[in-house]
């Protein structure tokens, strides 16, 4: 005897309750982001890196009399040290991000759980990006507060508009520095997805740091000296290097704007496109590395 329609519906509902539903893409992505946030919060090394960066930023601001000199002098003083320190912090946050999961066997979840390599990479990047952004932004924000409290009266006058010593210019510097760190974090995650061991990850991270901090700048200088890069093309060629793009953006949007005179030092649009290309390209490489 066949079951009644009501019994069929009840059996179907009971079977649906027994079978786990497939989580949505957003839920899977957030699960990975949440896991990375907890990892960052539990890792003491990240706290030490953030504390060291804060000590350097506040120390340079103090030694250079930035708390009384103003925002623009502090930006100039901090630019060169941050060109070195931000890549180190970003690479430290990301060079084992994917590798750690692989060594622990957690990437095997791809075979049993509907998580794509793209979701893993984007989730890891988003979670680690929060840690990098906080580690960079907090020291600079503290420096800005110190300047606002310790500066002379003319500094406070420019609090609501751009000018020779505007906090808006320092805010641009803060945002660009965080953006620079996020670009290099993507590079570090790509490294983490390509290597098979901690030693190789560390070695490749060091090579990447040298290339990013020195290699590309030297290549630009060589190209300019040999005539491969023309004077008119230099503004756009700086976008090839993440470090040069960051430096050019800071100088063009803070120092040159504040002075109101002087030649252009970079193309903001080309530099932003270059940084975006480095980020997207590095994450694409990381996704390929996880998939293989």
N, C-alpha and C positions, 0 to 999 in steps of 0.2 A: 504494500500500500504506500503510495507517494505521500510525502509530508504536505501539510497544509501551507498556504502562502505565508501565514503568520509565522509558522515554524521555520520556513525558509529564511525569512527576514531575520529572525532571532539568531539562527545559526550563522548567517552571514555576518551579523554584527559581532557575535562572539568571536568569530574567526578573525575579523578585522582588529579586534582588541588584542588578540594573541599575537598578531604579526606586527612587529615594530614599524612605524612609519618612517619613511626616508626624510631626514632633516633637510630643510631648505638650504640653498647656497648661502644665504645670509647667516643662518644659524651655524652652519659649519665654519664659515669664515670667522664669526665672532668667537666661537669656541677656541679656535687657534689663537686669535688675538688675545683673548682672556688668559690663555695658558702662558703666552709670552709675557704678558704684563705681570703675572705672578712670578715668572722666572726672573724677570728684571728686578722685581721687588725683593726677591730672596737672595740675590747674588751680591755679596759684599764687595766684590771687585768693582762693580759698577758704582757703588757708593763712594769707594775710594777714588775712582776716576773723576767723579763729579766733584768731590771735595777738593781734589788736587787742582782741577780746572778753576774752581771758584777761588781757591787761594791765589793762583797765578793772576787771575783777572783782577781781583780786589787788591792784590799786592802791587801790580803794575799801576793800577789807578792811584793807589796811595803814594807810591814812590814818585810817579810822574806828576803829582799834585793835581791829578784829574778831578778830585772832589771839589777843588776850588777853582781850577782852570776852566772847566766846562765840558760840555759833551763832545764837541768836535776835537779838541786836543786829545781827549781820552780815546776817541775812535781811532785816531792816527796812531796813538801809542799801542793800542791793542791789536791792530790789524795784522802786523807781522807775527807776533806770538800765536795768534789764533790760526793763522795759516798753517802753522806746524802742529798745534795742539788739537784742533778740531779733527783733522784726519786720524790722529792717533786714537782719540776717544771713539770716533765712529767705527773704525776698524775693530777696536777692542770689543765693542758691543755686538758686532755682526760676524766676525770671521769664523765663529764656531756655531752659528745659529742653526744652520741646516745640518752641518756635520755632526753636532751633538745628537740630534734625533737619529741620524743614520747609525752612529756608533751604539746607541741604545736600542736599536731595532725598531724605533717608533715609525720609521718610514714604511715599514711593512704594512701599516694600516691601509696603504693604497690598495692592497690585494684583498682586504676584507671589508673595507668601509668606503663608501662613495665619496672620497675626498680627492680632488684632482690636484696635480702638481701646482697649477696656477693658484688654487686656494691656499695651499700650504705656503707657497712663497709670499703671496700677498698678505696672508695672516701673520706670518713671522715678521715680515717687513713692517707692517703697521704696528704690531706690538712693540718691537724694538725701537721703532721711530719715536714712540712716545717717550721712552727712556732717554734717547739721544736728545730730543728736543728739550726735555726738562733739564738735562745735565748742562746744556749750552745756554738756555734762556734764563735760568735762575741766576747764575752769577752775573750776567749782563744786566738783568733787571735790578739786582742788588746794587750794582755799580751806578745805574741810572738813578736809583732812589738816593744813594749817597751824594751824587752830584747835585740833585735837586735840593737836598737839605743843606749841603755845604757850600753851594755856589753863591756867588755874589748876586746882587739885585738884578743886573742885566740878564742873567741867565733865566730868571723867572719870567721876565718880560716876554720871552719868545716861547712861552709854554703852549700857546694856542695857534701858532703859525710858524711857517718856515722862516729861517733867518740865519745869521752868522753863527749862532750857537743854539740851535733849536733841538729840543728833545725829540721832535719828529724825525730829525736826521739820525739820531741815535737809535730810535725805534726801527728805522730802515736798516741800520747796521745790524741790529739784533735779528731781525727777520731774515736778512740775507745770510747771516752766519748760521742760523738754524737750517736754512735751506741747503747751504753748503754741506753741513753735517749729514743731512738726509740723503744727499746725492752720494756721498762717500759710504754711507751705510748700505746703500743698494749695491755698490761695488763690493763691499765686504761680504754681503750675503751671496753674491755671485761666486766669490772665491770659495765660500763655505760649501756651496752646492757642487763645486767642481772637484774638490780634493777628496782624498780617501782616508786621511789621518791628521792628527793634531799637528804633528811636526811639519807636514807638507802645507797645511793651512797657514801655520805661522810663517813659514818661509815664503809662501806666495803672498801673504799679507805684507811682509817687509818689502818684497820686490814691488808690489803695487804702490806702497807708500813712497818708495824712492822714485818710481816712475811718475806718480802724480805730483810729488813735491819738487822734483828736480828735472826729470826726463823730458816732460812735455815743454817746460819753460826753455830748457836748453835747445830743444828742437825748433822752437819758435825763434829763438835768438839766432840759431844757425841758418834757418831759412831766410831771416831778414838780412843777415850778413852776406849770404850767397846770392841774394836777389831773387830767391824763389818766392818770397813773400814781399810784395810791394808795400810802400809806406801807406798807401790808401787802403790796402787790404788788411793791414795789421789790426785795425779796430775789430774786424770780423774774425780774423784768425785766432784771436785770443779765446774765442768760444771753444776751440778744440781742447783746451786744457781746463779741467774743472777748477783748478787753483787760479789760473789766470782769469777765467770768467768771473769767479768770486771776487778777486782783487779788483778787476775792472769795474764790476758793478758797484762795489763799495766806494771806490774813488769817484766814479761818475755820478752816483746818486747822493753822495754826502759831501765830499771835499770840494769837487768842482761846483756843485750846486750852491754850497755855502759861500764860496769865494765869488761866484758870479762871473769869473773871468778864466781864461786859460783854454788850451786846446782840449778837444775830446780825448779821453783815454781809452774808451771802449764803447761798443754798441750794446746798450742794455738789452735790446730785443734779441740780438744774436747770442749774447751771453746767456740769457734765459733759455733760449732754444737749445743751446749747447748743454746746459745743466739738465734740462728735461730729457734730452737724447741720452745722456749718460745714465740717468735714472731708469728710463724705460728699457734701454738696451741692457743694462746690468740685470734688471729683474727678468728680462726675457732669457738671458743666459742662465740665470738661476733656475728658471722653470725648465729649461732644456736639461740642465744638470740633474734635477730631481727626476725628470721623466726617464732619463737614460738609466 
